[in-house]
Structure formats: C-alpha cells, structure tokens
Amino acid sequence: MADYSLLKALIIDRGFKSPRQFFEEHKEKINERTLYNVMNNKIKQLPNDFIDSICDALDVEPGDWIKRKTGD
C-alpha cells in the first residue's frame, strides 16, 4: 500500500496556497477526483498519466511524494 501524505506539503512548498489553487492552475492535465482521492489516501491504483502530470507540475520524482506503507 502507498502513502501519499507528502503531496500536500509539496504543493504548499512549491508556492501554492492550497491544493485547490494547484488544481485550478493544472486542471487541464490533472483530474480533480483523482487528486482529491490521492490527497485523502483513498485511492488503490494511481494512473500513470496522473503520476506524470503531478511530477511535471511540481518538478519532482514519484519517490518525492509516493511512499510505501508497510503493514504492522
């Protein structure tokens, strides 16, 4: 399972006031529902095009915001 909790911090770190502002500026390439689900760790499979769009928009690599969550 993956943990996407770093994404919000990266969005803020890149100068956006909120994830909503980030979405508004990139809505032609980023699906709002997918972004919401990722931000709330409610997604089981991440589309490759979404990963590419986030990485391009934030100038990051997938490992900067996707972390592996291990079971206890």
N, CA, C, O and CB atoms as a CASP TS submission, in Angstrom:
PFRMAT TS
TARGET T0000
AUTHOR 0000-0000-0000
METHOD Language model
MODEL 1
PARENT N/A
ATOM      1  N   MET     1       0.839  -1.173   0.000  1.00  0.00           N
ATOM      2  CA  MET     1       0.000   0.000   0.000  1.00  0.00           C
ATOM      3  C   MET     1       0.887   1.240   0.000  1.00  0.00           C
ATOM      4  O   MET     1       2.014   1.209   0.493  1.00  0.00           O
ATOM      5  CB  MET     1      -0.956  -0.004   1.212  1.00  0.00           C
ATOM      6  N   ALA     2       0.373   2.318  -0.550  1.00  0.00           N
ATOM      7  CA  ALA     2       1.162   3.546  -0.659  1.00  0.00           C
ATOM      8  C   ALA     2       0.598   4.647   0.232  1.00  0.00           C
ATOM      9  O   ALA     2      -0.584   4.655   0.575  1.00  0.00           O
ATOM     10  CB  ALA     2       1.208   4.022  -2.112  1.00  0.00           C
ATOM     11  N   ASP     3       1.469   5.563   0.590  1.00  0.00           N
ATOM     12  CA  ASP     3       1.106   6.729   1.391  1.00  0.00           C
ATOM     13  C   ASP     3       1.434   7.964   0.559  1.00  0.00           C
ATOM     14  O   ASP     3       2.572   8.146   0.126  1.00  0.00           O
ATOM     15  CB  ASP     3       1.865   6.746   2.782  1.00  0.00           C
ATOM     16  N   TYR     4       0.435   8.805   0.341  1.00  0.00           N
ATOM     17  CA  TYR     4       0.609   9.998  -0.491  1.00  0.00           C
ATOM     18  C   TYR     4       0.573  11.284   0.333  1.00  0.00           C
ATOM     19  O   TYR     4       0.389  12.365  -0.225  1.00  0.00           O
ATOM     20  CB  TYR     4      -0.468  10.046  -1.564  1.00  0.00           C
ATOM     21  N   SER     5       0.745  11.183   1.637  1.00  0.00           N
ATOM     22  CA  SER     5       0.584  12.343   2.511  1.00  0.00           C
ATOM     23  C   SER     5       1.598  13.456   2.238  1.00  0.00           C
ATOM     24  O   SER     5       1.374  14.599   2.638  1.00  0.00           O
ATOM     25  CB  SER     5       0.696  11.910   3.944  1.00  0.00           C
ATOM     26  N   LEU     6       2.686  13.148   1.579  1.00  0.00           N
ATOM     27  CA  LEU     6       3.690  14.176   1.273  1.00  0.00           C
ATOM     28  C   LEU     6       3.253  15.113   0.153  1.00  0.00           C
ATOM     29  O   LEU     6       3.832  16.186  -0.012  1.00  0.00           O
ATOM     30  CB  LEU     6       5.001  13.518   0.895  1.00  0.00           C
ATOM     31  N   LEU     7       2.244  14.726  -0.614  1.00  0.00           N
ATOM     32  CA  LEU     7       1.839  15.526  -1.770  1.00  0.00           C
ATOM     33  C   LEU     7       1.367  16.916  -1.362  1.00  0.00           C
ATOM     34  O   LEU     7       1.761  17.902  -1.985  1.00  0.00           O
ATOM     35  CB  LEU     7       0.737  14.815  -2.538  1.00  0.00           C
ATOM     36  N   LYS     8       0.536  17.016  -0.336  1.00  0.00           N
ATOM     37  CA  LYS     8       0.040  18.327   0.094  1.00  0.00           C
ATOM     38  C   LYS     8       1.196  19.237   0.495  1.00  0.00           C
ATOM     39  O   LYS     8       1.216  20.411   0.125  1.00  0.00           O
ATOM     40  CB  LYS     8      -0.947  18.173   1.267  1.00  0.00           C
ATOM     41  N   ALA     9       2.149  18.713   1.242  1.00  0.00           N
ATOM     42  CA  ALA     9       3.302  19.510   1.660  1.00  0.00           C
ATOM     43  C   ALA     9       4.109  19.987   0.455  1.00  0.00           C
ATOM     44  O   ALA     9       4.588  21.121   0.441  1.00  0.00           O
ATOM     45  CB  ALA     9       4.197  18.699   2.603  1.00  0.00           C
ATOM     46  N   LEU    10       4.264  19.133  -0.553  1.00  0.00           N
ATOM     47  CA  LEU    10       4.990  19.532  -1.765  1.00  0.00           C
ATOM     48  C   LEU    10       4.255  20.634  -2.511  1.00  0.00           C
ATOM     49  O   LEU    10       4.875  21.569  -3.019  1.00  0.00           O
ATOM     50  CB  LEU    10       5.196  18.328  -2.687  1.00  0.00           C
ATOM     51  N   ILE    11       2.935  20.522  -2.577  1.00  0.00           N
ATOM     52  CA  ILE    11       2.135  21.550  -3.253  1.00  0.00           C
ATOM     53  C   ILE    11       2.326  22.899  -2.564  1.00  0.00           C
ATOM     54  O   ILE    11       2.546  23.908  -3.233  1.00  0.00           O
ATOM     55  CB  ILE    11       0.633  21.159  -3.267  1.00  0.00           C
ATOM     56  N   ILE    12       2.244  22.925  -1.248  1.00  0.00           N
ATOM     57  CA  ILE    12       2.432  24.161  -0.485  1.00  0.00           C
ATOM     58  C   ILE    12       3.871  24.657  -0.631  1.00  0.00           C
ATOM     59  O   ILE    12       4.103  25.856  -0.788  1.00  0.00           O
ATOM     60  CB  ILE    12       2.086  23.939   1.010  1.00  0.00           C
ATOM     61  N   ASP    13       4.825  23.748  -0.580  1.00  0.00           N
ATOM     62  CA  ASP    13       6.243  24.092  -0.706  1.00  0.00           C
ATOM     63  C   ASP    13       6.556  24.740  -2.054  1.00  0.00           C
ATOM     64  O   ASP    13       7.477  25.550  -2.158  1.00  0.00           O
ATOM     65  CB  ASP    13       7.103  22.846  -0.521  1.00  0.00           C
ATOM     66  N   ARG    14       5.799  24.387  -3.073  1.00  0.00           N
ATOM     67  CA  ARG    14       6.030  24.935  -4.412  1.00  0.00           C
ATOM     68  C   ARG    14       5.324  26.282  -4.619  1.00  0.00           C
ATOM     69  O   ARG    14       5.306  26.809  -5.731  1.00  0.00           O
ATOM     70  CB  ARG    14       5.557  23.940  -5.468  1.00  0.00           C
ATOM     71  N   GLY    15       4.745  26.836  -3.548  1.00  0.00           N
ATOM     72  CA  GLY    15       4.195  28.182  -3.616  1.00  0.00           C
ATOM     73  C   GLY    15       2.695  28.281  -3.831  1.00  0.00           C
ATOM     74  O   GLY    15       2.166  29.382  -3.983  1.00  0.00           O
ATOM     75  N   PHE    16       2.012  27.168  -3.845  1.00  0.00           N
ATOM     76  CA  PHE    16       0.558  27.204  -3.972  1.00  0.00           C
ATOM     77  C   PHE    16      -0.038  27.385  -2.580  1.00  0.00           C
ATOM     78  O   PHE    16       0.454  26.814  -1.607  1.00  0.00           O
ATOM     79  CB  PHE    16       0.011  25.904  -4.657  1.00  0.00           C
ATOM     80  N   LYS    17      -1.099  28.182  -2.493  1.00  0.00           N
ATOM     81  CA  LYS    17      -1.738  28.424  -1.197  1.00  0.00           C
ATOM     82  C   LYS    17      -2.498  27.207  -0.705  1.00  0.00           C
ATOM     83  O   LYS    17      -2.668  27.008   0.498  1.00  0.00           O
ATOM     84  CB  LYS    17      -2.678  29.612  -1.286  1.00  0.00           C
ATOM     85  N   SER    18      -2.953  26.399  -1.643  1.00  0.00           N
ATOM     86  CA  SER    18      -3.750  25.226  -1.278  1.00  0.00           C
ATOM     87  C   SER    18      -3.740  24.227  -2.429  1.00  0.00           C
ATOM     88  O   SER    18      -3.383  24.577  -3.554  1.00  0.00           O
ATOM     89  CB  SER    18      -5.209  25.633  -0.920  1.00  0.00           C
ATOM     90  N   PRO    19      -4.131  22.981  -2.150  1.00  0.00           N
ATOM     91  CA  PRO    19      -4.277  22.011  -3.236  1.00  0.00           C
ATOM     92  C   PRO    19      -5.309  22.470  -4.265  1.00  0.00           C
ATOM     93  O   PRO    19      -5.186  22.158  -5.449  1.00  0.00           O
ATOM     94  CB  PRO    19      -4.674  20.648  -2.675  1.00  0.00           C
ATOM     95  N   ARG    20      -6.321  23.207  -3.818  1.00  0.00           N
ATOM     96  CA  ARG    20      -7.347  23.721  -4.743  1.00  0.00           C
ATOM     97  C   ARG    20      -6.723  24.680  -5.759  1.00  0.00           C
ATOM     98  O   ARG    20      -7.020  24.598  -6.951  1.00  0.00           O
ATOM     99  CB  ARG    20      -8.481  24.437  -3.958  1.00  0.00           C
ATOM    100  N   GLN    21      -5.874  25.574  -5.302  1.00  0.00           N
ATOM    101  CA  GLN    21      -5.202  26.502  -6.211  1.00  0.00           C
ATOM    102  C   GLN    21      -4.329  25.725  -7.193  1.00  0.00           C
ATOM    103  O   GLN    21      -4.299  26.033  -8.385  1.00  0.00           O
ATOM    104  CB  GLN    21      -4.350  27.527  -5.419  1.00  0.00           C
ATOM    105  N   PHE    22      -3.628  24.730  -6.694  1.00  0.00           N
ATOM    106  CA  PHE    22      -2.808  23.884  -7.555  1.00  0.00           C
ATOM    107  C   PHE    22      -3.669  23.240  -8.631  1.00  0.00           C
ATOM    108  O   PHE    22      -3.313  23.261  -9.809  1.00  0.00           O
ATOM    109  CB  PHE    22      -2.085  22.806  -6.729  1.00  0.00           C
ATOM    110  N   PHE    23      -4.807  22.663  -8.228  1.00  0.00           N
ATOM    111  CA  PHE    23      -5.703  22.036  -9.201  1.00  0.00           C
ATOM    112  C   PHE    23      -6.177  23.049 -10.235  1.00  0.00           C
ATOM    113  O   PHE    23      -6.148  22.764 -11.432  1.00  0.00           O
ATOM    114  CB  PHE    23      -6.907  21.402  -8.492  1.00  0.00           C
ATOM    115  N   GLU    24      -6.611  24.223  -9.797  1.00  0.00           N
ATOM    116  CA  GLU    24      -7.127  25.235 -10.726  1.00  0.00           C
ATOM    117  C   GLU    24      -6.084  25.612 -11.776  1.00  0.00           C
ATOM    118  O   GLU    24      -6.433  25.863 -12.929  1.00  0.00           O
ATOM    119  CB  GLU    24      -7.570  26.487  -9.958  1.00  0.00           C
ATOM    120  N   GLU    25      -4.834  25.652 -11.398  1.00  0.00           N
ATOM    121  CA  GLU    25      -3.775  26.021 -12.336  1.00  0.00           C
ATOM    122  C   GLU    25      -3.353  24.869 -13.246  1.00  0.00           C
ATOM    123  O   GLU    25      -2.687  25.093 -14.257  1.00  0.00           O
ATOM    124  CB  GLU    25      -2.576  26.524 -11.575  1.00  0.00           C
ATOM    125  N   HIS    26      -3.731  23.646 -12.897  1.00  0.00           N
ATOM    126  CA  HIS    26      -3.314  22.477 -13.680  1.00  0.00           C
ATOM    127  C   HIS    26      -4.481  21.578 -14.070  1.00  0.00           C
ATOM    128  O   HIS    26      -4.276  20.406 -14.385  1.00  0.00           O
ATOM    129  CB  HIS    26      -2.301  21.672 -12.900  1.00  0.00           C
ATOM    130  N   LYS    27      -5.692  22.105 -14.054  1.00  0.00           N
ATOM    131  CA  LYS    27      -6.869  21.258 -14.269  1.00  0.00           C
ATOM    132  C   LYS    27      -6.972  20.664 -15.663  1.00  0.00           C
ATOM    133  O   LYS    27      -7.720  19.709 -15.868  1.00  0.00           O
ATOM    134  CB  LYS    27      -8.096  22.042 -13.994  1.00  0.00           C
ATOM    135  N   GLU    28      -6.240  21.204 -16.620  1.00  0.00           N
ATOM    136  CA  GLU    28      -6.278  20.617 -17.959  1.00  0.00           C
ATOM    137  C   GLU    28      -5.543  19.278 -18.014  1.00  0.00           C
ATOM    138  O   GLU    28      -5.751  18.496 -18.942  1.00  0.00           O
ATOM    139  CB  GLU    28      -5.670  21.583 -18.971  1.00  0.00           C
ATOM    140  N   LYS    29      -4.688  19.011 -17.028  1.00  0.00           N
ATOM    141  CA  LYS    29      -3.916  17.761 -17.031  1.00  0.00           C
ATOM    142  C   LYS    29      -4.156  16.886 -15.804  1.00  0.00           C
ATOM    143  O   LYS    29      -3.751  15.724 -15.785  1.00  0.00           O
ATOM    144  CB  LYS    29      -2.453  18.076 -17.128  1.00  0.00           C
ATOM    145  N   ILE    30      -4.806  17.430 -14.788  1.00  0.00           N
ATOM    146  CA  ILE    30      -4.978  16.687 -13.538  1.00  0.00           C
ATOM    147  C   ILE    30      -6.459  16.533 -13.230  1.00  0.00           C
ATOM    148  O   ILE    30      -7.204  17.512 -13.191  1.00  0.00           O
ATOM    149  CB  ILE    30      -4.253  17.396 -12.369  1.00  0.00           C
ATOM    150  N   ASN    31      -6.874  15.297 -13.014  1.00  0.00           N
ATOM    151  CA  ASN    31      -8.265  15.003 -12.699  1.00  0.00           C
ATOM    152  C   ASN    31      -8.541  15.366 -11.236  1.00  0.00           C
ATOM    153  O   ASN    31      -7.829  14.927 -10.333  1.00  0.00           O
ATOM    154  CB  ASN    31      -8.588  13.506 -12.968  1.00  0.00           C
ATOM    155  N   GLU    32      -9.577  16.169 -11.019  1.00  0.00           N
ATOM    156  CA  GLU    32      -9.878  16.657  -9.671  1.00  0.00           C
ATOM    157  C   GLU    32     -10.221  15.523  -8.700  1.00  0.00           C
ATOM    158  O   GLU    32      -9.751  15.517  -7.562  1.00  0.00           O
ATOM    159  CB  GLU    32     -11.031  17.647  -9.727  1.00  0.00           C
ATOM    160  N   ARG    33     -11.023  14.584  -9.139  1.00  0.00           N
ATOM    161  CA  ARG    33     -11.411  13.477  -8.256  1.00  0.00           C
ATOM    162  C   ARG    33     -10.190  12.637  -7.867  1.00  0.00           C
ATOM    163  O   ARG    33     -10.043  12.236  -6.712  1.00  0.00           O
ATOM    164  CB  ARG    33     -12.472  12.586  -8.943  1.00  0.00           C
ATOM    165  N   THR    34      -9.321  12.380  -8.844  1.00  0.00           N
ATOM    166  CA  THR    34      -8.117  11.604  -8.541  1.00  0.00           C
ATOM    167  C   THR    34      -7.241  12.355  -7.549  1.00  0.00           C
ATOM    168  O   THR    34      -6.719  11.759  -6.607  1.00  0.00           O
ATOM    169  CB  THR    34      -7.324  11.299  -9.829  1.00  0.00           C
ATOM    170  N   LEU    35      -7.075  13.664  -7.752  1.00  0.00           N
ATOM    171  CA  LEU    35      -6.275  14.468  -6.827  1.00  0.00           C
ATOM    172  C   LEU    35      -6.873  14.413  -5.423  1.00  0.00           C
ATOM    173  O   LEU    35      -6.146  14.229  -4.447  1.00  0.00           O
ATOM    174  CB  LEU    35      -6.185  15.931  -7.315  1.00  0.00           C
ATOM    175  N   TYR    36      -8.185  14.570  -5.315  1.00  0.00           N
ATOM    176  CA  TYR    36      -8.853  14.507  -4.015  1.00  0.00           C
ATOM    177  C   TYR    36      -8.607  13.152  -3.352  1.00  0.00           C
ATOM    178  O   TYR    36      -8.254  13.080  -2.175  1.00  0.00           O
ATOM    179  CB  TYR    36     -10.367  14.761  -4.172  1.00  0.00           C
ATOM    180  N   ASN    37      -8.796  12.089  -4.115  1.00  0.00           N
ATOM    181  CA  ASN    37      -8.617  10.745  -3.559  1.00  0.00           C
ATOM    182  C   ASN    37      -7.173  10.487  -3.128  1.00  0.00           C
ATOM    183  O   ASN    37      -6.933   9.840  -2.109  1.00  0.00           O
ATOM    184  CB  ASN    37      -9.042   9.700  -4.580  1.00  0.00           C
ATOM    185  N   VAL    38      -6.223  10.987  -3.897  1.00  0.00           N
ATOM    186  CA  VAL    38      -4.813  10.827  -3.532  1.00  0.00           C
ATOM    187  C   VAL    38      -4.513  11.618  -2.258  1.00  0.00           C
ATOM    188  O   VAL    38      -3.862  11.111  -1.345  1.00  0.00           O
ATOM    189  CB  VAL    38      -3.887  11.292  -4.691  1.00  0.00           C
ATOM    190  N   MET    39      -4.989  12.853  -2.202  1.00  0.00           N
ATOM    191  CA  MET    39      -4.729  13.703  -1.037  1.00  0.00           C
ATOM    192  C   MET    39      -5.298  13.098   0.246  1.00  0.00           C
ATOM    193  O   MET    39      -4.788  13.352   1.337  1.00  0.00           O
ATOM    194  CB  MET    39      -5.320  15.093  -1.260  1.00  0.00           C
ATOM    195  N   ASN    40      -6.347  12.305   0.110  1.00  0.00           N
ATOM    196  CA  ASN    40      -7.001  11.695   1.270  1.00  0.00           C
ATOM    197  C   ASN    40      -6.678  10.204   1.408  1.00  0.00           C
ATOM    198  O   ASN    40      -7.349   9.486   2.149  1.00  0.00           O
ATOM    199  CB  ASN    40      -8.505  11.884   1.171  1.00  0.00           C
ATOM    200  N   ASN    41      -5.654   9.748   0.695  1.00  0.00           N
ATOM    201  CA  ASN    41      -5.233   8.338   0.724  1.00  0.00           C
ATOM    202  C   ASN    41      -6.405   7.385   0.508  1.00  0.00           C
ATOM    203  O   ASN    41      -6.520   6.365   1.188  1.00  0.00           O
ATOM    204  CB  ASN    41      -4.553   8.018   2.053  1.00  0.00           C
ATOM    205  N   LYS    42      -7.274   7.728  -0.446  1.00  0.00           N
ATOM    206  CA  LYS    42      -8.448   6.900  -0.745  1.00  0.00           C
ATOM    207  C   LYS    42      -8.366   6.282  -2.133  1.00  0.00           C
ATOM    208  O   LYS    42      -9.394   5.999  -2.748  1.00  0.00           O
ATOM    209  CB  LYS    42      -9.720   7.728  -0.628  1.00  0.00           C
ATOM    210  N   ILE    43      -7.178   6.074  -2.619  1.00  0.00           N
ATOM    211  CA  ILE    43      -7.018   5.530  -3.963  1.00  0.00           C
ATOM    212  C   ILE    43      -6.187   4.253  -3.875  1.00  0.00           C
ATOM    213  O   ILE    43      -5.220   4.175  -3.117  1.00  0.00           O
ATOM    214  CB  ILE    43      -6.348   6.572  -4.919  1.00  0.00           C
ATOM    215  N   LYS    44      -6.579   3.269  -4.654  1.00  0.00           N
ATOM    216  CA  LYS    44      -5.857   1.991  -4.625  1.00  0.00           C
ATOM    217  C   LYS    44      -4.879   1.866  -5.782  1.00  0.00           C
ATOM    218  O   LYS    44      -3.815   1.265  -5.636  1.00  0.00           O
ATOM    219  CB  LYS    44      -6.839   0.830  -4.658  1.00  0.00           C
ATOM    220  N   GLN    45      -5.234   2.432  -6.933  1.00  0.00           N
ATOM    221  CA  GLN    45      -4.350   2.397  -8.100  1.00  0.00           C
ATOM    222  C   GLN    45      -4.216   3.806  -8.649  1.00  0.00           C
ATOM    223  O   GLN    45      -5.202   4.521  -8.829  1.00  0.00           O
ATOM    224  CB  GLN    45      -4.890   1.424  -9.195  1.00  0.00           C
ATOM    225  N   LEU    46      -2.996   4.182  -8.907  1.00  0.00           N
ATOM    226  CA  LEU    46      -2.700   5.512  -9.408  1.00  0.00           C
ATOM    227  C   LEU    46      -2.444   5.455 -10.905  1.00  0.00           C
ATOM    228  O   LEU    46      -1.545   4.740 -11.345  1.00  0.00           O
ATOM    229  CB  LEU    46      -1.493   6.116  -8.676  1.00  0.00           C
ATOM    230  N   PRO    47      -3.221   6.198 -11.703  1.00  0.00           N
ATOM    231  CA  PRO    47      -2.987   6.199 -13.150  1.00  0.00           C
ATOM    232  C   PRO    47      -1.606   6.786 -13.484  1.00  0.00           C
ATOM    233  O   PRO    47      -1.184   7.777 -12.888  1.00  0.00           O
ATOM    234  CB  PRO    47      -4.095   7.003 -13.871  1.00  0.00           C
ATOM    235  N   ASN    48      -0.922   6.169 -14.428  1.00  0.00           N
ATOM    236  CA  ASN    48       0.409   6.648 -14.829  1.00  0.00           C
ATOM    237  C   ASN    48       0.384   8.084 -15.314  1.00  0.00           C
ATOM    238  O   ASN    48       1.303   8.849 -15.020  1.00  0.00           O
ATOM    239  CB  ASN    48       0.979   5.762 -15.915  1.00  0.00           C
ATOM    240  N   ASP    49      -0.661   8.470 -16.060  1.00  0.00           N
ATOM    241  CA  ASP    49      -0.712   9.843 -16.552  1.00  0.00           C
ATOM    242  C   ASP    49      -0.870  10.838 -15.403  1.00  0.00           C
ATOM    243  O   ASP    49      -0.384  11.966 -15.495  1.00  0.00           O
ATOM    244  CB  ASP    49      -1.861  10.005 -17.550  1.00  0.00           C
ATOM    245  N   PHE    50      -1.537  10.439 -14.332  1.00  0.00           N
ATOM    246  CA  PHE    50      -1.658  11.303 -13.157  1.00  0.00           C
ATOM    247  C   PHE    50      -0.291  11.490 -12.500  1.00  0.00           C
ATOM    248  O   PHE    50       0.086  12.606 -12.145  1.00  0.00           O
ATOM    249  CB  PHE    50      -2.669  10.712 -12.143  1.00  0.00           C
ATOM    250  N   ILE    51       0.440  10.400 -12.343  1.00  0.00           N
ATOM    251  CA  ILE    51       1.787  10.477 -11.763  1.00  0.00           C
ATOM    252  C   ILE    51       2.663  11.415 -12.592  1.00  0.00           C
ATOM    253  O   ILE    51       3.352  12.274 -12.042  1.00  0.00           O
ATOM    254  CB  ILE    51       2.433   9.066 -11.681  1.00  0.00           C
ATOM    255  N   ASP    52       2.637  11.252 -13.904  1.00  0.00           N
ATOM    256  CA  ASP    52       3.432  12.110 -14.789  1.00  0.00           C
ATOM    257  C   ASP    52       3.021  13.574 -14.665  1.00  0.00           C
ATOM    258  O   ASP    52       3.876  14.458 -14.609  1.00  0.00           O
ATOM    259  CB  ASP    52       3.289  11.651 -16.243  1.00  0.00           C
ATOM    260  N   SER    53       1.723  13.830 -14.623  1.00  0.00           N
ATOM    261  CA  SER    53       1.233  15.211 -14.534  1.00  0.00           C
ATOM    262  C   SER    53       1.653  15.872 -13.228  1.00  0.00           C
ATOM    263  O   SER    53       2.073  17.029 -13.225  1.00  0.00           O
ATOM    264  CB  SER    53      -0.289  15.244 -14.663  1.00  0.00           C
ATOM    265  N   ILE    54       1.544  15.150 -12.123  1.00  0.00           N
ATOM    266  CA  ILE    54       1.960  15.696 -10.828  1.00  0.00           C
ATOM    267  C   ILE    54       3.462  15.976 -10.835  1.00  0.00           C
ATOM    268  O   ILE    54       3.902  17.042 -10.405  1.00  0.00           O
ATOM    269  CB  ILE    54       1.599  14.720  -9.678  1.00  0.00           C
ATOM    270  N   CYS    55       4.239  15.023 -11.322  1.00  0.00           N
ATOM    271  CA  CYS    55       5.697  15.198 -11.359  1.00  0.00           C
ATOM    272  C   CYS    55       6.098  16.375 -12.234  1.00  0.00           C
ATOM    273  O   CYS    55       6.975  17.154 -11.861  1.00  0.00           O
ATOM    274  CB  CYS    55       6.372  13.925 -11.866  1.00  0.00           C
ATOM    275  N   ASP    56       5.466  16.512 -13.393  1.00  0.00           N
ATOM    276  CA  ASP    56       5.768  17.638 -14.281  1.00  0.00           C
ATOM    277  C   ASP    56       5.376  18.970 -13.639  1.00  0.00           C
ATOM    278  O   ASP    56       6.143  19.932 -13.679  1.00  0.00           O
ATOM    279  CB  ASP    56       5.042  17.467 -15.624  1.00  0.00           C
ATOM    280  N   ALA    57       4.184  19.022 -13.048  1.00  0.00           N
ATOM    281  CA  ALA    57       3.681  20.273 -12.473  1.00  0.00           C
ATOM    282  C   ALA    57       4.507  20.734 -11.277  1.00  0.00           C
ATOM    283  O   ALA    57       4.700  21.934 -11.082  1.00  0.00           O
ATOM    284  CB  ALA    57       2.231  20.107 -12.056  1.00  0.00           C
ATOM    285  N   LEU    58       4.990  19.796 -10.482  1.00  0.00           N
ATOM    286  CA  LEU    58       5.735  20.150  -9.271  1.00  0.00           C
ATOM    287  C   LEU    58       7.247  20.011  -9.422  1.00  0.00           C
ATOM    288  O   LEU    58       7.998  20.331  -8.501  1.00  0.00           O
ATOM    289  CB  LEU    58       5.273  19.294  -8.128  1.00  0.00           C
ATOM    290  N   ASP    59       7.692  19.533 -10.581  1.00  0.00           N
ATOM    291  CA  ASP    59       9.113  19.300 -10.848  1.00  0.00           C
ATOM    292  C   ASP    59       9.720  18.391  -9.774  1.00  0.00           C
ATOM    293  O   ASP    59      10.715  18.723  -9.131  1.00  0.00           O
ATOM    294  CB  ASP    59       9.879  20.643 -10.910  1.00  0.00           C
ATOM    295  N   VAL    60       9.076  17.228  -9.609  1.00  0.00           N
ATOM    296  CA  VAL    60       9.517  16.234  -8.632  1.00  0.00           C
ATOM    297  C   VAL    60       9.534  14.855  -9.280  1.00  0.00           C
ATOM    298  O   VAL    60       9.097  14.682 -10.417  1.00  0.00           O
ATOM    299  CB  VAL    60       8.597  16.238  -7.383  1.00  0.00           C
ATOM    300  N   GLU    61      10.039  13.895  -8.548  1.00  0.00           N
ATOM    301  CA  GLU    61      10.017  12.495  -8.957  1.00  0.00           C
ATOM    302  C   GLU    61       8.941  11.781  -8.134  1.00  0.00           C
ATOM    303  O   GLU    61       8.581  12.254  -7.056  1.00  0.00           O
ATOM    304  CB  GLU    61      11.427  11.819  -8.764  1.00  0.00           C
ATOM    305  N   PRO    62       8.422  10.652  -8.623  1.00  0.00           N
ATOM    306  CA  PRO    62       7.389   9.940  -7.865  1.00  0.00           C
ATOM    307  C   PRO    62       7.802   9.621  -6.425  1.00  0.00           C
ATOM    308  O   PRO    62       6.977   9.695  -5.514  1.00  0.00           O
ATOM    309  CB  PRO    62       7.035   8.658  -8.577  1.00  0.00           C
ATOM    310  N   GLY    63       9.052   9.274  -6.219  1.00  0.00           N
ATOM    311  CA  GLY    63       9.523   8.950  -4.873  1.00  0.00           C
ATOM    312  C   GLY    63       9.521  10.122  -3.911  1.00  0.00           C
ATOM    313  O   GLY    63       9.651   9.936  -2.701  1.00  0.00           O
ATOM    314  N   ASP    64       9.372  11.336  -4.444  1.00  0.00           N
ATOM    315  CA  ASP    64       9.305  12.517  -3.585  1.00  0.00           C
ATOM    316  C   ASP    64       7.950  12.643  -2.894  1.00  0.00           C
ATOM    317  O   ASP    64       7.838  13.321  -1.872  1.00  0.00           O
ATOM    318  CB  ASP    64       9.588  13.772  -4.397  1.00  0.00           C
ATOM    319  N   TRP    65       6.924  12.001  -3.440  1.00  0.00           N
ATOM    320  CA  TRP    65       5.588  12.134  -2.850  1.00  0.00           C
ATOM    321  C   TRP    65       4.837  10.815  -2.691  1.00  0.00           C
ATOM    322  O   TRP    65       3.753  10.795  -2.107  1.00  0.00           O
ATOM    323  CB  TRP    65       4.770  13.058  -3.686  1.00  0.00           C
ATOM    324  N   ILE    66       5.383   9.729  -3.192  1.00  0.00           N
ATOM    325  CA  ILE    66       4.766   8.417  -3.006  1.00  0.00           C
ATOM    326  C   ILE    66       5.692   7.598  -2.112  1.00  0.00           C
ATOM    327  O   ILE    66       6.852   7.363  -2.450  1.00  0.00           O
ATOM    328  CB  ILE    66       4.510   7.693  -4.386  1.00  0.00           C
ATOM    329  N   LYS    67       5.175   7.175  -0.989  1.00  0.00           N
ATOM    330  CA  LYS    67       5.952   6.362  -0.053  1.00  0.00           C
ATOM    331  C   LYS    67       5.238   5.037   0.168  1.00  0.00           C
ATOM    332  O   LYS    67       4.009   4.975   0.178  1.00  0.00           O
ATOM    333  CB  LYS    67       6.162   7.106   1.298  1.00  0.00           C
ATOM    334  N   ARG    68       5.999   4.010   0.338  1.00  0.00           N
ATOM    335  CA  ARG    68       5.445   2.680   0.605  1.00  0.00           C
ATOM    336  C   ARG    68       5.060   2.585   2.076  1.00  0.00           C
ATOM    337  O   ARG    68       5.852   2.888   2.968  1.00  0.00           O
ATOM    338  CB  ARG    68       6.464   1.562   0.230  1.00  0.00           C
ATOM    339  N   LYS    69       3.839   2.162   2.298  1.00  0.00           N
ATOM    340  CA  LYS    69       3.342   1.971   3.657  1.00  0.00           C
ATOM    341  C   LYS    69       3.434   0.489   3.980  1.00  0.00           C
ATOM    342  O   LYS    69       2.871  -0.342   3.266  1.00  0.00           O
ATOM    343  CB  LYS    69       1.872   2.497   3.814  1.00  0.00           C
ATOM    344  N   THR    70       4.131   0.159   5.035  1.00  0.00           N
ATOM    345  CA  THR    70       4.273  -1.247   5.409  1.00  0.00           C
ATOM    346  C   THR    70       3.257  -1.606   6.479  1.00  0.00           C
ATOM    347  O   THR    70       2.891  -0.774   7.309  1.00  0.00           O
ATOM    348  CB  THR    70       5.700  -1.542   5.904  1.00  0.00           C
ATOM    349  N   GLY    71       2.808  -2.849   6.452  1.00  0.00           N
ATOM    350  CA  GLY    71       1.844  -3.321   7.445  1.00  0.00           C
ATOM    351  C   GLY    71       2.493  -3.570   8.786  1.00  0.00           C
ATOM    352  O   GLY    71       3.683  -3.872   8.879  1.00  0.00           O
ATOM    353  N   ASP    72       1.697  -3.440   9.808  1.00  0.00           N
ATOM    354  CA  ASP    72       2.203  -3.666  11.168  1.00  0.00           C
ATOM    355  C   ASP    72       2.100  -5.108  11.548  1.00  0.00           C
ATOM    356  O   ASP    72       2.479  -5.482  12.657  1.00  0.00           O
ATOM    357  CB  ASP    72       1.454  -2.821  12.174  1.00  0.00           C
TER
END
